[in-house]
């Protein structure tokens, strides 16, 4: 059995999207260079992600930032203790 994960996260100034298999990064979005990176070791059969994966990551960042803004507005009147 294998464990695969997709990580999507964002803040006001940064973001991340990565795909992992068994704890190893298989693909990560480099939002500075505006491309996907496949940091796989040379001793495995290389896994290539389909065209458009980076563009999907950019779209996911916009969704994440919109959701973050909605959550902030919804939580603005909550006390820290709550």
Secondary structure, 3 states (H helix, E strand, C coil): CCCEEEEEEECCCCEEEEEEECCEEEEEEECCCCEEECCCCCCCCCCCCCCCHHHHHHHHHHHHHHHHHHHHHHHCCCCCCC
